[in-house]
C-alpha cells in the first residue's frame, strides 16, 4: 500500500507540474501530442531536433513537447523498437520474427546513429517507421486528451480553492 501511495503522490506531483506550465490547456496538450508522436517515430537521439520546430509550428508548449519525447528512453527502447518494427512488418504484410528484431536492435544500440539505422535496410527501416507512426499516433491522441483533461481539472480545482480562500477572508455578517 505504501508503494501505491508513493506512486500516486508522484503522479500528482507530475500532474501539477504539467498543469503549471505556461499556456492554455490546449497548448500544453499539443506539446504532449507532438512529444509522444516524435518519441515513437523518431529514433532516440534526434527527437529534440524534430520536436522543437514542430512545437513552434503548431504552437505547442516546447518544454512539455521535449519532456514528452521521453516516452522513448534508454530503458524503453529495448522493448519499443523491436515491437514497433515487428508490428509494422505485420501491417505491411511482410512479417518479421520478433526475436531476430530484438537482436538486431540490440546491435543497433551499440552504434545509435542514423547511418546504423539506415544500414539495417528497407526491410527493417520501413516497418520501424510504420509501426512507430501507428503506435505513436494512437498514444499521442490519447496523451493529448488525457493532458487536456488533467490540466483543465487541475486548474479548475486550483481556481475553486483560490476562490473559496478569497471568499473566506471577508468578515461574515452576524
C-alpha positions in Angstrom: 0.0 0.0 0.0 2.9 2.4 0.8 4.3 1.9 -2.7 0.9 2.8 -4.3 0.7 6.0 -2.2 4.2 7.0 -3.2 3.3 6.3 -6.8 0.1 8.3 -6.6 1.9 11.1 -4.9 4.5 11.2 -7.7 1.7 11.1 -10.3 0.0 14.1 -8.6 3.3 15.9 -8.5 3.9 15.5 -12.2 0.3 16.4 -13.0 0.7 19.6 -11.0 4.0 20.3 -12.9 2.2 19.8 -16.2 -0.7 22.0 -15.3 1.5 24.8 -14.1 3.2 25.1 -17.4 2.5 28.3 -19.2 -0.1 28.4 -22.0 -3.6 27.2 -22.4 -4.6 23.6 -21.7 -4.7 23.1 -25.4 -1.2 24.4 -25.9 0.1 22.0 -23.2 -1.8 19.1 -24.7 -0.4 19.8 -28.1 3.1 19.6 -26.5 2.2 16.2 -25.2 0.8 15.2 -28.6 3.9 16.2 -30.6 6.4 14.9 -27.9 4.8 11.5 -27.7 4.4 11.2 -31.5 8.1 12.1 -32.1 9.1 9.9 -29.2 7.7 6.9 -31.0 8.6 7.7 -34.6 12.0 9.4 -34.5 15.0 7.3 -33.2 16.3 8.2 -29.8 18.9 11.0 -30.0 17.3 13.0 -32.8 14.0 13.7 -31.3 14.6 17.2 -29.9 15.8 18.4 -33.3 12.4 17.4 -34.7 10.1 18.2 -31.8 11.2 21.8 -31.1 10.4 23.1 -34.6 7.1 21.2 -34.6 6.2 22.8 -31.2 6.9 26.2 -32.7 4.9 25.5 -35.9 1.9 24.1 -34.1 2.0 26.5 -31.1 2.6 23.8 -28.6 4.3 24.1 -25.2 8.0 23.5 -26.0 9.1 22.2 -22.6 6.2 19.7 -22.5 6.9 18.6 -26.0 10.6 17.9 -25.2 9.7 16.1 -22.0 7.1 14.0 -23.7 9.6 12.6 -26.1 11.0 10.7 -23.1 8.3 8.1 -23.8 11.3 6.5 -25.5 14.4 6.5 -23.4 17.4 4.2 -22.7 15.1 1.8 -20.8 12.0 1.6 -23.0 13.6 1.4 -26.5 14.7 -2.2 -25.8 11.1 -3.1 -25.9 9.6 -0.3 -28.1 11.9 -0.6 -31.2 11.7 -4.3 -31.8 7.9 -4.3 -31.0 7.1 -1.4 -33.3 9.2 -2.9 -36.1 7.6 -6.3 -35.6 4.1 -4.8 -35.6 4.9 -2.6 -38.6 6.1 -5.6 -40.6 2.7 -7.3 -40.0 0.9 -4.1 -41.0 2.9 -4.1 -44.3 2.2 -7.8 -44.9 5.8 -8.9 -44.6 6.0 -10.4 -41.0 9.4 -10.5 -39.3 10.4 -12.6 -36.3 10.4 -10.6 -33.0 13.4 -12.5 -31.6 15.5 -11.6 -34.7 14.4 -8.0 -34.5 15.3 -7.8 -30.8 18.9 -9.0 -31.5 19.1 -6.6 -34.5 18.1 -3.6 -32.4 20.4 -4.6 -29.5 23.3 -4.4 -32.0 21.9 -1.1 -33.3 22.1 0.3 -29.7 25.8 -0.2 -29.7 26.0 2.3 -32.5 22.9 4.5 -32.2 23.1 6.7 -35.3 21.1 7.4 -38.4 23.7 5.6 -40.5 23.5 2.4 -38.4 19.7 2.5 -38.6 19.6 3.0 -42.3 22.2 0.3 -42.7 19.6 -2.2 -41.5 17.9 -1.8 -44.8 14.5 -1.2 -46.1 13.1 -4.5 -44.8 13.6 -3.2 -41.2 13.5 0.6 -41.5 10.2 0.9 -43.2 8.3 -1.4 -40.7 10.1 0.5 -37.9 8.7 3.9 -39.1 5.3 2.5 -40.0 4.9 0.7 -36.6 6.3 3.8 -34.8 3.9 6.1 -36.6 0.8 3.9 -35.8 1.7 3.4 -32.2 2.9 7.0 -31.8 -0.3 8.4 -33.3 -2.5 6.3 -31.0 -0.5 7.2 -27.9 -0.3 10.9 -28.9 -4.0 11.3 -29.4 -4.6 9.6 -26.1 -1.9 11.7 -24.4 -3.5 14.9 -25.9 -6.9 14.2 -24.5 -5.5 13.0 -21.1 -3.3 16.0 -20.7 -6.1 18.3 -21.7 -8.4 16.7 -19.2 -5.8 16.7 -16.4 -4.7 20.3 -16.9 -8.3 21.6 -17.1 -9.3 19.6 -14.0 -6.2 20.7 -12.0 -6.7 24.4 -12.9 -10.4 24.3 -12.1 -9.7 22.8 -8.7 -7.0 25.4 -8.1 -9.3 28.2 -9.1 -12.1 26.8 -6.9 -9.7 26.5 -3.9 -8.4 30.1 -4.5 -12.0 31.4 -4.8 -13.0 29.7 -1.5 -9.9 31.0 0.3 -10.6 34.6 -1.0 -14.3 34.3 -0.1 -13.4 33.1 3.4 -11.2 36.0 4.3 -14.0 38.6 4.4 -16.0 39.1 7.6 -19.3 37.3 7.6 -22.3 39.2 8.9 -23.8 38.1 12.2 
